[in-house]
Amino acid sequence: MVCFTHAMSSTNIRRETVIHPTAVVDSSAEIGEGCSVGPYCVIEANVRIGAGTVLKPHVVIDHGVELGTDCRVGSFAVLGQWAQNRKETVESGKVQIGDNVSLSGGVTVNRGSHGNTTRVGSNTVIMQEAHVGHDAVVGEHTTISNRSMLAGYVQVGSHSTLYAETAVQQKVRIGDGVMTGGRSAVRRDIPPYCIATGMENARIRTANRKVLQNVLLLTAEEIAEYRRVLCRLLRDREDQDTVEQEHSAQYLQELYAFLRGESAHGVMSW
């Protein structure tokens, strides 16, 4: 493969950036040091790409996308095309992707609608042919596995894992530390640190012990308490005010806040 250091007249492209001669790069794009842009990539106007980012062949980055440092983008990924929203008449939204993000081949991330922004947090991995819809927000250290689909306005917290072909309905909230089984159909909100599975209508199965232990650094006793509280609130439907008075530990506050948050579809059942 023949590569060269791009010699465009624009001063926005810094030294040591290597761009294949077949790539098309708008003169207003800002590309950081040490980047690599593969054959037949298209980088449109006002794109910003951080240092050390690698674009494999045939990547398309639409206008105004911000891509952080040390990212990897696989072949045929498309970032920032118009929101798939019938109410959107102009391409007014944005896409912001953090640092050290891996976007595998065929991934699509649509721009926000009505001037809003689709966001992907740092250190997140989005695998082959997964889709992130308009206005979605994905946290940090999260994995979206192959062919999973996030509809518009979906929120996914940090340290979560959606296994292959998980489908998430529009405006669903998924908390931190959640894991879904492969091909799960997520139609309702999933509280933090839960495991949910189900191909037709996913349900919560248990608490995510691995993340509670490795991320929140909870003890076995604290994990057991988290599971008991979760069960009381979701399966037994006990009064949340009463439960909060009886169990006031700091590591439960995120759960309580999530359950009190605004929800378009309600919270998933145990």
C-alpha positions in Angstrom: 0.0 0.0 0.0 1.4 3.4 -1.0 1.0 6.1 1.6 2.4 9.6 1.9 2.3 12.6 4.2 -0.5 14.7 2.8 0.6 18.0 1.3 -2.7 19.9 1.1 -2.5 23.6 1.2 -4.5 23.7 4.4 -2.5 24.4 7.5 -4.9 22.4 9.7 -3.2 19.1 8.9 -0.2 18.7 11.2 3.1 17.0 10.6 3.5 13.2 10.7 -0.1 12.6 9.6 -0.2 9.9 6.9 -3.0 10.1 4.4 -3.5 7.7 1.5 -3.5 9.5 -1.9 -7.0 8.2 -2.7 -8.5 9.6 0.5 -10.7 12.8 0.1 -10.1 15.3 2.9 -11.9 18.6 3.1 -9.5 21.5 3.6 -11.3 22.6 6.7 -10.8 19.3 8.5 -8.4 19.3 11.5 -6.4 16.1 11.8 -4.0 15.6 14.7 -0.4 14.4 14.7 0.4 10.8 14.0 -3.0 10.0 12.4 -3.4 7.5 9.6 -6.1 7.8 7.0 -6.5 4.8 4.7 -7.4 4.4 1.1 -10.7 5.9 -0.1 -11.7 7.5 3.2 -13.9 10.6 3.0 -13.5 13.3 5.6 -15.9 16.1 5.2 -15.9 19.8 6.3 -15.1 20.9 9.8 -14.3 17.4 11.1 -11.8 17.3 14.0 -9.7 14.2 14.6 -7.4 13.8 17.6 -3.8 12.7 17.5 -2.9 9.1 16.9 -6.3 8.1 15.4 -6.3 5.4 12.7 -8.9 5.2 9.9 -9.0 2.0 7.9 -10.0 2.0 4.2 -13.4 3.4 3.1 -14.3 5.2 6.3 -16.7 8.1 5.9 -16.8 10.9 8.4 -19.5 13.5 7.8 -19.2 17.2 8.5 -18.7 18.5 12.0 -17.8 15.2 13.6 -15.4 15.3 16.6 -13.3 12.2 17.0 -10.9 12.0 20.0 -7.2 10.9 20.3 -6.0 7.3 19.7 -9.2 6.1 18.2 -9.5 3.2 15.7 -12.1 3.2 13.0 -12.7 0.1 10.9 -13.5 -0.1 7.2 -16.9 1.1 6.0 -17.7 2.7 9.3 -19.9 5.8 8.7 -19.9 8.6 11.4 -22.2 11.6 11.4 -24.6 11.0 8.7 -28.1 12.5 9.1 -30.4 11.6 11.9 -33.0 9.0 10.9 -35.8 11.1 12.3 -38.7 12.1 10.1 -39.1 15.4 12.0 -35.5 16.5 11.2 -35.5 18.7 8.1 -31.9 19.9 8.3 -28.6 18.3 9.4 -28.2 20.5 12.5 -26.9 18.0 15.0 -23.4 16.7 15.9 -21.4 13.7 16.8 -18.8 13.7 19.6 -16.6 10.6 20.2 -14.1 10.5 23.1 -10.5 9.2 23.3 -9.3 5.7 22.8 -12.6 4.5 21.2 -12.7 1.5 18.9 -15.3 1.5 16.2 -15.1 -1.7 14.1 -16.0 -2.2 10.5 -19.4 -1.2 9.3 -20.3 0.7 12.5 -22.7 3.6 12.0 -23.1 6.6 14.4 -25.8 9.0 13.3 -25.7 12.7 14.2 -28.1 14.3 16.7 -31.3 15.9 15.6 -32.5 19.4 16.1 -29.1 20.7 17.0 -28.4 18.0 19.6 -25.3 15.8 19.9 -24.8 12.0 19.7 -22.1 11.1 22.2 -19.8 8.1 22.7 -17.6 8.2 25.8 -13.9 7.4 26.0 -12.4 3.9 26.1 -15.6 2.4 24.6 -15.7 -0.4 22.1 -18.3 -0.6 19.4 -18.1 -3.8 17.4 -18.8 -4.9 13.8 -21.9 -3.4 12.2 -23.4 -2.0 15.4 -25.6 1.1 15.1 -25.8 4.1 17.4 -28.9 6.2 16.6 -29.5 9.9 16.7 -29.2 11.7 20.0 -28.0 8.6 21.8 -25.5 8.8 24.6 -23.0 6.0 25.4 -20.8 6.2 28.5 -17.2 5.3 29.0 -15.6 1.9 29.2 -18.7 0.4 27.6 -18.9 -2.4 25.0 -21.5 -2.5 22.3 -21.2 -5.9 20.6 -21.6 -7.0 17.0 -24.8 -5.9 15.2 -26.4 -4.4 18.3 -28.7 -1.5 17.6 -29.4 1.6 19.7 -32.4 3.6 18.6 -32.7 7.3 18.9 -32.3 9.0 22.3 -31.1 5.8 24.0 -28.8 6.3 27.0 -26.2 3.7 27.9 -24.2 4.1 31.1 -20.5 3.5 31.7 -18.9 0.0 32.2 -21.9 -1.6 30.5 -21.8 -4.5 28.0 -24.5 -5.2 25.4 -23.8 -8.6 23.8 -24.3 -9.3 20.1 -27.5 -8.2 18.4 -29.0 -6.5 21.4 -31.8 -4.2 20.2 -32.7 -1.2 22.3 -36.0 0.7 21.8 -36.0 4.4 21.3 -35.6 6.5 24.5 -34.7 3.6 26.7 -32.3 4.3 29.6 -29.6 1.7 30.5 -27.7 2.4 33.7 -24.0 2.0 34.5 -22.6 -1.6 34.8 -25.4 -3.3 32.9 -25.0 -6.5 30.9 -27.5 -7.8 28.3 -27.6 -11.2 26.8 -27.2 -11.8 23.1 -30.2 -10.9 20.9 -32.0 -9.3 23.9 -34.9 -7.0 23.0 -34.7 -4.1 25.5 -38.0 -2.3 25.6 -37.8 -0.8 29.1 -35.2 0.9 31.3 -32.5 -1.2 32.9 -31.3 0.1 36.3 -27.6 0.2 37.1 -25.6 -3.0 37.7 -28.2 -5.4 36.4 -28.1 -8.4 34.0 -31.0 -8.6 31.6 -31.8 -11.2 28.9 -34.7 -12.1 26.7 -35.1 -12.3 22.9 -38.7 -11.1 22.8 -39.0 -8.9 25.9 -35.9 -8.8 28.1 -36.2 -9.1 31.9 -33.8 -8.5 34.7 -32.2 -11.8 35.9 -29.9 -10.7 38.7 -27.3 -8.0 39.8 -24.1 -7.8 37.8 -21.7 -9.1 40.5 -18.6 -8.7 38.4 -18.9 -5.0 37.9 -20.1 -4.4 41.4 -17.0 -6.1 42.6 -14.4 -4.9 40.1 -15.6 -1.3 39.5 -17.4 -0.3 42.7 -15.1 -2.5 44.8 -18.0 -3.8 46.9 -17.6 -6.6 49.3 -19.6 -9.8 49.0 -21.9 -8.6 51.8 -22.5 -5.3 50.0 -23.2 -7.0 46.7 -25.8 -9.2 48.5 -27.4 -6.1 49.9 -27.5 -4.4 46.5 -29.2 -7.5 45.1 -31.8 -7.6 47.9 -32.7 -4.0 47.5 -32.9 -4.4 43.7 -35.2 -7.3 44.2 -37.5 -5.5 46.7 -37.9 -2.5 44.4 -38.4 -4.4 41.1 -40.0 -7.7 42.0 -41.9 -7.0 45.2 -42.6 -3.3 44.2 -42.1 -2.1 47.7 -42.3 1.6 48.5 -39.0 3.2 47.6 -39.1 5.8 50.4 -39.3 3.0 52.9 -36.5 1.0 51.3 -34.3 4.1 51.1 -34.7 4.7 54.9 -33.8 1.1 55.7 -30.8 0.9 53.2 -29.0 4.2 53.0 -25.5 3.1 51.8 -23.8 5.4 49.4 -23.5 2.6 46.7 -27.3 2.4 46.5 -27.8 6.1 45.8 -27.2 5.7 42.0 -29.9 3.0 41.9 -32.4 5.2 43.8 -31.7 8.2 41.6 -32.2 6.1 38.4 -35.5 4.7 39.6 -36.8 8.2 40.3 -35.6 9.6 36.9 -37.9 10.4 34.0 -38.8 7.3 32.0 -40.5 7.0 28.6 -41.3 3.3 28.9 -41.0 2.4 32.6 -38.5 0.2 34.3 -37.8 -3.4 33.4 -39.3 -6.1 35.6 -37.3 -8.7 37.5 
